[in-house]
Amino acid sequence: MIKHLIQLLILVLSIHTGYGQSDTITVSEGTKNPADEKYNRVYKMFIQERTRDINHLWKINLVDLGFAMPNFGYEQKLGTCWSSDSYVKLGYEMWENDEFFSNWEVSQKLKFFHNINHRKKLGRKTSGFTGNYFSLSFFAGEKRYPKPALHSGTIVDSELHYGVGLYYGFHRRIGNIGYLEAFVGINYQYRKISGLEKVGFDLKINPGLETILETIGIKAGFALDSFKKQNKILK
């Protein structure tokens, strides 16, 4: 009887040991999958991205991007709720008869994000300049408009403008490489329009005008805080 019990116990132990060995997988260092390593690296960077603070953004506005008309923006954090937002657009626009006319625009905004603390209390995202803001803006620019109409005494109108604006808007990040921004406000600006006459190509300058204009704007495009980090993800 005892002999049979011992044989039964040995049989149970051998079956249990066999199942335990089948669940154990040993992976050597030489058999690691490069795809898995890249996934783990990107995943770790994604976790760090969600927790770390973003102090600056390099931005391109696709809404304002035209043929031979690149633009560039840079936003720098100033303290907890403030930022400095710089924007430059410089290039050429092509019109009829393959004519090119130069345009340029620059602006400098000082933004105050008034709802950062409220968003934090609600557990919402605040990094990457995500929030609603008031801003004071200084801007300047020049545009040229061709006049192809018959009997027009002017073939090109040039408008130079500069001024100051007050806006209210919001800024949101789209993933890790995008952004969306919209704002409304008023501009107090000075405009000077000049025309290039057909006969003799004389420059005719009209008196400047001071105007107050309501304005609505939208920006959307790419926004990166670190080009080096993006290269690491792609490797």
C-alpha positions in Angstrom: 0.0 0.0 0.0 2.8 2.4 1.0 4.7 1.4 -2.1 1.7 2.4 -4.4 1.3 5.7 -2.6 4.9 6.6 -3.1 4.6 5.7 -6.8 1.5 7.9 -7.2 3.2 10.8 -5.4 6.3 10.5 -7.8 3.9 10.5 -10.8 2.0 13.7 -9.6 5.3 15.5 -8.9 6.7 14.6 -12.3 3.5 15.9 -14.1 3.6 19.1 -12.1 7.3 19.7 -12.9 6.7 19.1 -16.5 3.9 21.8 -16.7 6.1 24.2 -14.7 9.0 23.8 -17.1 6.7 24.4 -20.2 5.7 27.8 -18.8 9.3 29.0 -18.4 10.8 30.8 -21.4 14.5 31.9 -21.4 15.5 34.6 -23.8 19.1 35.3 -24.4 20.5 38.7 -25.1 21.3 37.8 -28.6 17.6 37.1 -29.5 16.1 40.5 -28.7 13.8 41.8 -31.4 14.9 45.3 -32.7 11.3 46.3 -33.3 10.4 45.6 -29.7 13.4 47.6 -28.5 12.3 50.6 -30.6 8.7 50.2 -29.4 9.9 50.2 -25.8 12.1 53.3 -26.4 9.3 55.2 -28.0 6.8 54.2 -25.3 9.2 55.4 -22.6 9.6 58.7 -24.4 5.8 59.0 -24.7 5.4 58.6 -20.9 8.1 61.2 -20.3 6.4 63.5 -22.8 3.1 63.4 -20.8 4.7 64.2 -17.5 7.5 66.7 -18.3 7.0 70.5 -18.8 7.5 72.1 -22.2 9.3 75.4 -22.1 9.3 76.4 -25.8 7.8 75.5 -29.2 9.1 75.9 -32.8 6.0 76.3 -34.9 4.9 76.4 -38.6 1.5 77.7 -39.5 0.0 75.7 -42.4 -3.0 78.0 -42.6 -0.8 80.9 -43.5 1.6 78.9 -45.7 1.7 79.8 -49.4 3.8 79.2 -52.5 7.3 80.6 -51.8 5.8 82.1 -48.6 7.4 80.3 -45.6 6.6 81.3 -42.0 8.2 80.5 -38.7 7.1 80.9 -35.1 8.8 80.5 -31.7 7.0 80.5 -28.4 8.9 80.7 -25.1 7.5 80.1 -21.6 7.9 83.0 -19.1 7.0 81.7 -15.7 3.9 79.6 -15.1 1.2 81.5 -16.9 3.1 83.8 -19.4 4.7 83.3 -22.7 6.4 85.2 -25.5 5.2 84.3 -29.0 7.2 85.5 -32.1 6.1 85.1 -35.7 7.8 85.9 -39.1 6.5 85.4 -42.6 8.6 86.4 -45.6 8.4 85.5 -49.2 6.8 86.0 -52.6 3.3 85.5 -54.1 2.9 84.7 -57.8 0.1 86.3 -59.8 -0.8 86.4 -63.4 1.9 86.5 -66.1 4.2 84.8 -63.7 4.8 88.0 -61.8 6.1 87.8 -58.2 5.3 90.2 -55.5 7.1 90.3 -52.1 5.1 90.2 -48.9 6.3 90.1 -45.3 4.8 90.1 -41.8 6.2 90.0 -38.3 4.4 90.0 -34.9 5.4 89.7 -31.3 2.8 88.6 -28.7 2.9 88.6 -24.9 0.3 86.0 -23.7 -1.2 85.4 -20.3 -2.8 82.0 -19.9 -5.5 82.7 -17.3 -6.9 79.2 -16.8 -3.8 77.1 -16.2 -4.5 76.5 -12.5 -8.1 75.7 -13.2 -7.2 73.1 -15.8 -4.7 71.5 -13.4 -7.4 71.2 -10.8 -9.6 69.4 -13.3 -6.8 67.1 -14.3 -6.6 68.5 -17.8 -3.4 68.9 -19.9 -1.5 72.2 -19.5 1.9 71.4 -21.0 2.9 72.7 -24.4 1.1 76.0 -23.9 -2.3 74.4 -23.7 -4.9 76.8 -22.3 -6.9 80.0 -22.9 -5.1 83.3 -23.0 -5.3 87.1 -23.3 -2.5 88.7 -25.4 -1.0 92.0 -26.4 0.5 92.0 -29.9 2.8 94.3 -31.8 2.8 93.7 -35.6 4.0 95.1 -38.9 3.8 94.0 -42.5 3.7 94.9 -46.2 1.5 93.5 -49.0 1.4 94.1 -52.7 -1.6 93.8 -54.9 -1.4 93.7 -58.7 -4.1 95.6 -60.6 -4.6 93.9 -64.0 -8.0 95.6 -64.7 -8.4 97.7 -67.9 -8.2 101.5 -67.5 -6.5 101.1 -64.2 -3.9 103.9 -63.6 -2.1 101.7 -61.2 -0.5 98.3 -61.8 0.6 97.6 -58.3 -0.7 98.7 -54.9 1.6 98.4 -51.9 0.2 98.5 -48.4 2.5 99.0 -45.4 0.8 98.6 -42.0 1.9 98.4 -38.4 0.2 98.7 -35.0 -0.9 97.0 -31.8 -3.7 94.5 -31.0 -5.5 93.0 -28.0 -6.8 89.4 -28.4 -8.4 86.6 -26.6 -7.8 83.0 -27.8 -7.0 79.4 -27.0 -4.0 77.1 -27.8 -4.2 73.3 -28.0 -1.6 70.7 -28.8 -2.5 67.9 -31.3 -0.5 64.9 -30.4 3.3 65.5 -30.0 3.9 67.4 -33.3 0.8 69.5 -33.9 -1.0 72.5 -32.6 -4.2 74.5 -33.1 -4.8 78.2 -32.1 -7.6 80.6 -32.7 -8.2 84.1 -31.5 -10.4 87.2 -31.8 -9.7 90.8 -30.9 -9.1 94.4 -32.2 -6.2 96.0 -34.0 -5.3 99.6 -33.9 -3.1 100.1 -36.9 -1.6 102.6 -39.3 -1.9 101.9 -43.0 0.0 103.6 -45.9 -0.9 102.7 -49.5 1.3 103.5 -52.4 0.8 102.9 -56.2 3.1 102.3 -59.1 1.8 104.3 -62.1 1.9 102.9 -65.6 3.2 106.1 -67.2 6.8 106.7 -66.3 6.6 104.2 -63.4 6.2 107.0 -60.8 5.5 106.2 -57.2 2.3 107.7 -55.9 1.9 107.7 -52.1 -1.5 108.2 -50.5 -1.9 109.7 -47.0 -1.7 107.2 -44.2 -4.8 106.1 -42.4 -5.3 105.2 -38.8 -7.9 102.5 -38.3 -9.4 100.2 -35.6 -10.3 96.8 -37.0 -11.9 93.7 -35.6 -9.9 90.6 -36.3 -10.3 86.8 -36.2 -7.4 84.5 -36.7 -6.6 80.8 -36.8 -3.3 78.9 -36.8 -2.7 75.2 -37.2 0.4 73.2 -38.1 3.5 71.6 -36.7 4.9 72.4 -33.3 8.0 70.8 -32.0 9.8 71.5 -28.7 12.9 69.4 -29.6 14.1 68.4 -33.1 16.7 66.2 -31.4 14.1 64.2 -29.6 12.1 63.6 -32.8 15.2 62.3 -34.5 15.6 59.8 -31.7 12.1 58.5 -32.2 12.6 58.0 -36.0 15.9 56.1 -35.5 
